[in-house]
């Protein structure tokens, strides 16, 4: 299992439709989840995904206490 290099929380690495890697929190959530994960691929949750009760995940940068230190400056 992968861990966040900063807070050491367990994470899952998933690939977006654009081919980029994105860290997700290990456990799906009941409220607030934004991303669907199936076979390592992830996409933004739709109403259809919610109707089908697919597990929804939070991106780890939304919950990591150290996230501000990883953000790029614009």
N, C-alpha and C positions, 0 to 999 in steps of 0.2 A: 504494500500500500504506500502510495506517495504521501509526503507530508509537506506542508508549507515550509519554506526555508526560513521564514521569520518567526511565525507563531507555533509552528510544528503541529498544527491541526491536520487531521487526515483529509486529503483531497483526492479528487478524481480528475485526471486530465482527459478532456474531451476535445474533439475537433469540430470547429464550426463549418458551415457550408462554404465559407471563404478559405478553408484550409488552415486556419489559425488555431493554435492550441489555446484552450481556455481552462483555468482551474475552476472546479465546482466543489462546493462542500460535499463531503462524502454521503451524507444522508439526505434523502428527499424531504421536503417540507410540506405541511398541509396548507399553510398560508404564506403568500408572498413569493412563492417560487416562480421564476420567470423562464426557465429553460427546461426543455425535454431532453432526455438522454436515452438513446437506443443504440446498442452496439457500438459505443464509443463516439457516435455522431450526436451533435446537439443542434437544436434550433430553438428560436424564440417561440414560446408556447402560444398556441392559438385557442380560440374558443372551442374548436373541435377537440384539441388535446385535453382541455379541461372537462368536456362532456364525456370523453372516454376514460377519464380518471387516470390519465398517465401520470407517473411520478414526476414531480416538478422539483428542480434544483435551483439553488442560489449560486450565483458566481461567487467564488471565495473572496474576491476583492470587496464585496458588499458586506462581509462579516468579519474579515480579518482586522484585528485591532491595529496592525502595523501597515495597513493599506496605504495611508498617506505617504509613507516613505518610499513606496514603489511607483507612485504616479509620476508620469513624465510631465515636464513643464511644456506648455504650449508657446 
